[in-house]
Amino acid sequence: MTTPVMDPGRAMMTLLSPAGKRDPYPLYEALRSYGPLLPLGPGQLVVTGHAECARALREPALLSTDGAVQDSMMPGWRDHSSWVWLTKNMLFSNNPDHDRYRRFFSVGFTPRRIAALQPAVERLIGGLVDRLGTLGEGGAPVDFMAEFAFRVPMAIMGELLGIPEEEQAGFRGHIGAITTALEPIQDLAQLLPGDAAMEELAVYFRDLVAKRRAEPGDDLVSELVRQLDTTGGISEEELVANFMLLLVAGTEAPMDLIGNGLRLAVEHPQHAAALREDDSLAPGYVEEVLRFDPAAQALNRMAVKDFDFFGVPLTAGTKVTLLIAAGNRDPRQYADPGTFNPYRTGNHALTLSGGAHYCLGAGLARMQAEVALPAVLRRFPGLALASEPTFRDQLVQRGFATLPVKLG
């Protein structure tokens, strides 16, 4: 019998420390030693199992963090514009609003539309690889996160939404402040940077909607403004809220996927060499990055009624923390789950959510990483770390703050 290595309450608290955010995986294993479902005090359940997380993501009785749920989880949130805006987008909504948002915006993310973006993705990434080479001439260290991993999805979202190139770099601070608002917090004052960033983005997208209404282009904003004015379906405020979601989620998640993918390539040169030589390995490599070291580590749900969940009775109002990154390393689901193996078959990572909330931009996020990582590895076969990377002070959306590299 294995002895649990850490008290579960202590493990959860340690997860929120800087050390825990840098390397949460041993703490997930400590929690897993108590089983895939861990009641943690009255009205709180922590989930570490793959099957259990997958079911929770599809369970209608477990609600996403909409306004009503936030009233219970974070009293006082209505005084903070970050969460006021967040609860108007599809990620933080439940039916019937969620279905309404999803139907309206799905026109922009059909498989055909994503496939049609491939030439633009390849063109933009090619230009950013050239730029990276210029910055790293003569062995100068380059922050891969700021100069490439962020700029790739930002350029692609700029192409999609019609955001001019000269405005794109300025969004990084706003996006970081908003994702920090998603973290577990002890003091609502921690939301203030996200509040300010969200208000600035709201002004930006209101202006962009007005410009595209007056002078339509061939971008997604123009198309959706036209759809709103023709058929309705959502309010203009909801349109702006979901444009902000597309920018933030469509930049942050692919940025971390590319950053984590590069770090894993440096740590596993044999896989980097194979990927450099054979583009067809990219989908398997990216899928394993999504499983092994995902950006999205946790999601919250709340029980809307009393029901039985894998033998654990849940009462209405129970807070459920889905540690999806722990589920991605569940030994009941994966052989040798702590090993990075891009040739793994039957990979069903939880990272992009599931059910009704499955990531609308999943195909586009994968495409970016599948193009970007081989392109960087081919162009810079001698790429190596210039110094130790640093992590953002985040767990829910975990990733590097800096990733200094020398291009060789």
N, C-alpha and C positions, 0 to 999 in steps of 0.2 A: 504494500500500500504506500502510495506517495504522500509524504507529509506536505501540506500546503506551505509555501515558502514565505508568505506574508499575509497578515490579517487583511481581509478585503477592504475594510474602511481605510486602512493605511495605504493600500495599493491605489485606491481611487484618489486619495489626497495627493499621493506622490505623482500620479499622472498629471496633475495640474502644476507641478513644480517645473522649473526650467530643465532639470535633468530628466524628468519624466517626459516632457515634450520632445526633448532631443532623441530619446530612445524609449518609446512606450512599450516595445514588444515584450521584454521580460515581465513587465507589469501585467500585460494581458495574460501571459501564461500563469502568473500567480493567481489572477482572478479565475482563469479557466480551471485551475486545480479544484475549485469548489463546484464545478459543474457548469454547463452551458447557460443556465439560468440562475442568477444569484439575487435573491431578495435582499435588499440593502436598506434596512429600516422600514418603517411603515410607509406604504404608498410609493415605493421605489423599487424598480427591477432593473438589473444590469444584465445584458444579453451578450454572450461571447461566442455562441455556437453559430456555425454557418447556416444550418437548416432553420434554426430558430430566428436568426436575423432575416433570412430570405422570406420566411412566413410572415414575420412582423411587417416587412415592407409591403406586403400584399393584403394585410389584414384590415378590413374596413372598420373594425372596432378600435383600431389604433390610429389616432388622428395626428396629422402633422401640426406644426406649431403655428396655428392661425391666431387671430386676435382673441377668440374665446379661450383657447388653450393658454395663451400668454397671460391672460388675466389671472390664471391660477399659478403659472410657473414664475412669472416675473411681474408682480404688482408694481405699478408705477411706470410701466413701459409706454403707456399712451402719452407721456410727457416727453418722449424721445422720438425725434423724427426718423431716426434710422429704422426702428422697429415699426413705426407707423407706416412707412413706405414698404418695408419688407412684407408686412401682412397683406399687401395689395398685389403681390406677385404670385405666380403659380407654384413656386417652391414652398411657400409658407401659406398654403390655402388648402381647404378641403371642399368636397362637393357641397353645393352645386357650383361654387365659384371656380374650383380647380378645373372641372371639365370645360367650363365656359372659356377660361383663359387658354387652356390647352388647345381647344378647337380653333380658337382665333389665331394663335401663333404657329400652329403646326404647319401652315402653308410655307413658312420660311425654312423648314427643316425636313422636307421630304427627301427620301433617298435620291431622287432625281436631281433635286436642287443641290444637295451636298456633293454628288458626283460632278455636277457642272462647275463646282468651285475648285476642283482639283488643279486645273491649269493655273489659276490665280494663286493657290496655295504654294505650288511649286515655284512660281515666279517670285513671290514675296520671300519665301524661304531662301531661294538662291541669292537674292540681293542681300539678305541679312547674313548669310554665310560669308559673302564677299566683305561686308562691313566688319564682321568679326575678325576676318583675316587682316584687314587694315589696322584695326585696333591692337592686334596682338603681334604686329611686326617687331622683329628684333627681340623676341622673347618677353615682351612686356606682358605682365599679368593682366587678365581681363576678368571682370565679374560676369560670369556666364549668365547669371540670373537677370541682371539688369540689362545686359547688352544683347542677349539673344533669347533666353527662355521667356521673358516677359514680352519682348518685342514681336515675337512670332505670333502669338494669339492676338495681341493688340493690333497688329497690322491686318490680320485676317478679320477681326471684328470691325476694324475701320473700313475694310473693303465691303463687308456685308452691310454695315449700318450707314456708310457714307460719311465717316468721320475723317477729316483731312489729316494727312500724315503729320503735318507740323503740330497738330494738337494732341497726338496720341501719347507721347511720352509723359505728358503732364498728368495722365490719369492714374499712374501707378500708386501714388500716395493715397488718392481717394479710395482706390480699390482695397488697398491694405487696411485702411481705417474701417471700412465697412465690414470686411471679413473678420476683423478683430471683434466687432460687435456681436458676432455669432458665438463667441467663446463663453464658457461659464464665468460669470462675474459675481463679485461680492458686493460691489458698490455701483449703483447706476450711473455715477459720474464717469465710469469707464466707457460709457456709451457716447460721451460728448464728442470725441473726434469723429466717430462714425456718423453722428447726427450732422455735424458740419459738412462732412464729405457728401452725405446723401442729399442735403439741401443744395449743394453746388451742382451735383449731378442732375437734380430735378430741374434746376434752372436751365442747365445745358440742354437737356432733352426736350423741355417745353419749347425752347427756342428752335431746336432742330425740327421738331414737329411743325412749328409754324412756318419755317423756311421751306420744308418739303411740301407743305400744303400749297404754298404760294408758287413754288417752282419745283415740281416733282422731278426726281431723277430715276435711275434704274436700281436703286438700293432698296433694302428691305424696309427701311423707315418709310420711304415714299409709298411702297406697296401697301404697307399696313395702315398708313394714314388714309390712303384711298379706300381700303377695305372698311375702315371705321366709318368714314363719311358716307359710304355707299350702303353698307348693310348693318352697321352698328355692332352690337354684341358685347362690347365692353365700353367703359367710359374713357374719356381722354386721360384722366388721372391714372386709371389702371393701365392704359397704354404706356404712359411715361414710366410707371413703376416697373413694368415688365421689360421695357427697354433697358432700365438700369440693371435689372437682373441679368439680361443677356450680356451686357458689358462686363459686369463683375464676375459672374460664374463662367462666362465664355472666355475670360482672360485668365483668371486665377487658377482654375483647375488644369487647363492645358499647360500653363506655365510650370506648375509643379510636376506634372507628368513628364515634361521634357527635362526639367532639372533633375528629378529623381532618376530618370532613364539614363542621363549622361553619367551621373555619379555611379550608378550600377555598372555601366560600361567600363568606367575607369577601374572599378574594383574587380571586374571579371573580364580581363583582356581577351580571353578565349572567345567569349560571346561577342565582344566588340569586334574582333577580327572577322568572325563569321558574318555579322551584320554588315560590316563594311564591304564584304565581297558579294553578298546575296540579299538584295532588297526583299525577296520573297519571305525572308525570316522576320521582317519588321512587325507584321501583325501579331505573331506569337510572342515576340520580345515585348511589345507594348502591353499586351494582355497580361503578361507576367509581372511587368512593372505595376500595373493596376492592382494586381493581387498582392504582390510581395511588399510593396512600400507605397501605398496609395496616399494621395493628398487628403481625400476625405476619410477621416478616421472614425467619426461618430455621428450619429443622428439621434434626434429626440422624437419620441412619440408619447401620446397620452391615451389611456383607455377611456372610451366614451361610455362604456357600460360594464357591468359585471360579466366576466366570462372566464372560461378555463383556457389557459395557454400552455400547451405541452405539460399538463398536469399541475401547473401552478395557477391557483385561483387569483385572478386580477379583479379588483373592484374599480368602479368608475372613478376616474381621477388619478389612478396610478400612473406615475411618471416612469417611462420605459426608456432607458439609455441603450441604444444599439451600438455596440463597439464593433462596427463593421470591419475594421482593420484586424481585429481579433478573429472574427469569423472567417476572414480570408486566410487565416493560418490554422484553421481547425483541422486537427489530424484525422478526424472522422470523415472529412471531405477530401483531403489532399494527402498523398504520400509525401513524406519528408517535407512538410510545409515550410520549414525554416530555411530551405535551400532555394536560391534563385535559379530557376530552371526554365529558360525561354522555350524549351521543347515540350513542355508539359501539355498533355492533352486533357480534354474535359475541364477546361478552366472556366469557372463560373464566378468570377469576382463580384463582390457585392458593391464595389466602389461607386458605380454609376447608378445606385439605387435599384429599384425594381417596382413592378406593378404600375399603378397609375402615375407614380412619380419618377418613373425611369427617365434618366436625363435626356431631354429633348435634343441636346447638342452632342450626344455621345459619338455619333458617326464623324462629326467634324473634329472633335477632340482627338479621336484615334487617328484620323487622317493626318493631322498636323504633326503628331509625334512620329508616325510611320514615315513621313517624308523628312522631317527635320533631323532625327537622330542618325540615320544612315548618311545623310548629306554632310553633317558635321564630322562624323568619324572618317568618311572617305577623304574629305578635304584636309583634315588635320590628324593623320595617323599617329603622330607623336604626342597628342594631347594628354596632359597630366594635370593633377592638382597643383596649383601654385602655393597654396596654404590651406589650412583646415577651413572647411565651410562653416558658416554660422546658420543657426535656425531662427526663424521667427518665433516670437513668444505666443505660439498658438498650438492647439491640439486638434480642434474640430477640423480646421483646414490647415494641415501641417505641411511645412515646406521650408526650403532654404531661404534665408535672408540674403546671403551672399554665397557664391560658389566660385572662388578665384581659380582660374585655370591659366596654364601656359600652353600655347598651341603647338609647340614643338617645331 
